[in-house]
């Protein structure tokens, strides 16, 4: 016993002397701080790059399953869209996440992901997305549920409710209701995070699942903002509201995902130019150029009719 006690004492004294020697080396301390800052930058790049890869992968995998299921949809196949882009076009924000559910009477769901919101722009062809706000998913269930399943979900939020809850004071969206599903993997459509929620937040879920799960259970939990991860990326003072409203610049690591989404949206949100043929016929037959007009701030349209000195006034149809 005395030998063991002496060894412990010697180790404690050695550790104390090592701490004192470290304190007397300011250059080493500065190097350690610099190394920590570089590691933080590396972590930021890694987190955003992995999030972009997750978003692209989920979007493509779900799209491939959708295309295989809806093989009779000629319009989708000709356009080459992996998903019906009108869901994305009309969405207020997009939630992309991955989660795993394990259940045997008692069940739990754990996952993570991010949400991006579509920002207003001056022209329909200019599509801007916010920086990603990272979230965590935690659900508990009880009922007739057996199995284990991994889920990757691409979920357009058709209303602003999800964005409002995550950027609100609670920074969370609670989920309560009933889950009812029998799934052996593949494509799964689900309106919300669970099948029958008590309060819907207006989402359209398209899931890529793997594993087997029989589930009829009561569920309680929610989606909450991952405060630690967002603080690492944007700073502790940046709020979820500021992230989703565009205060933070969209990170360059996410540009591949933004480009993929924008390419699909531009196939739907085309801005049709004026009909040049009909305008040319009107010039030829009447001598009046329909494109020569000025719109005032109050909405009044001044047409430049060459037959009248002052021109005509009217409202643009």
PyMOL commands that set and color helices and strands:
alter all, ss='L'
color gray80, all
select helices_A, chain A and resi 2-23+26-69+74-79+85-89+161-166+227-234+240-244+252-265+276-286
alter helices_A, ss='H'
color red, helices_A
select strands_A, chain A and resi 93-119+128-129+133-157+172-183+186-190+196-197+203-225+293-295+300-303+312-315
alter strands_A, ss='S'
color yellow, strands_A
deselect
rebuild
show_as cartoon
